[in-house]
Amino acid sequence: MDFDPWSPAFVADPYPAYAELRARGRVHWFEPTRQYLVPRHADVSALLRDRRLGRTYLHRFTHEEFGRTPPPAAHEPFHTLNDHGMLDLEPPDHTRIRRLVSKAFTPRTVERLRPYVHRLAGELVDSLVAEGGGDLLTAVAEPLPVAVIAEMLGIPEADRAPLRPWSADICGMYELNPDEETAARAVRASVEFSAYLRELIAERRTSPGEDLISALIAAYDEGDRLSEQEMISTCVLLLNAGHEATVNSTVGGWWTLFQHPEQLAALRAGQVGVPTAVEELLRYDTPLQLFERWVLDDIEIDGTTVPRGSEVALLFGSANRDAAVFDRPDTLDLSRADNPHVSFSAGIHYCIGAPLARIELAASMAALLERAPTLRLVKEPERRPNFVIRGLDGLLVEV
């Protein structure tokens, strides 16, 4: 099978194509997106840490100097929002913002959330059981991480309904070659989400709480500067990144388990620990399949010069199935102990919320194993057409 991110057959199972890419070499030019594809674990891992690559180039070059066309003016609200978040910034701005945000994600702060996460997961699963089943996506997978990150940010419960749709529309722009309709949705969501947060930030300035938005405002007042746009972009990034991958990992993980009944049986019997199982499910079917980097200075990969101004596509899904690193990589082994997957990235852009995501994934899995031990699939799910952010349209289950 060829690498074809717009083909439903490829999106359903990209792993045979990844195996072919790894077998053919360490780097491949892909004309449709004008990117260099990097499929092997060692290269993906090394390039995530290589400072000759960046999530942006605008800290060093103009669009013209870098040989790139500026984005269309109509897309400006999306790019303003996206380009001021720490995921798409490089030092020193990235360092400054991450230092402030990381105070909310210290091991102690995250541990304090554990009882809340477990209680909420239990309540959501109890409701699913009381109904005799339902859509695991909307009943458990979505509400848990959305509630947790909204609680951290201080977004009132009554305001949370549009958060997931806004996030989905914005994340559409991270797919390869998004069309104009996708861009229009992302722009509209960027405008609406930014306007909402601007109002909430103004409110928190006059009546601060115990939340992250209030903490960021206080840090600004004490001299740790974060512009209002950086604050808005940071909140949107935390909300999008704080639930998107967790939602897809939860639903995709259970779909994988239903396809491997002997592994699910071992998990239900307590022969495998939940945290170890979570890591293997993240490796086996990676929620974020590809991560892009701009080449700021020429690099060489296996004799191929990748010049400044190029873009590389680091294939996380392929790296996580590399036989050079993982024994029997195409086999689901929930007891796999040595598991250096790259699902949370690496280097300075390593996922700041990874410890919280692990708690959420383990909490929902433990609650479902304990409170819905007879959980079973009703019908095979539909896969979303997206390639980069891998997910299902739903997962109908019954108890």
PyMOL commands that set and color helices and strands:
alter all, ss='L'
color gray80, all
select helices_A, chain A and resi 8-12+15-24+41-48+73-83+86-88+93-105+107-130+136-141+143-153+157-159+163-174+180-206+212-221+228-259+261-268+274-284+316-319+347-349+354-371
alter helices_A, ss='H'
color red, helices_A
select strands_A, chain A and resi 28-30+35-38+53-54+133-135+290-295+299-301+304-306+311-315+376-377+396-398
alter strands_A, ss='S'
color yellow, strands_A
deselect
rebuild
show_as cartoon
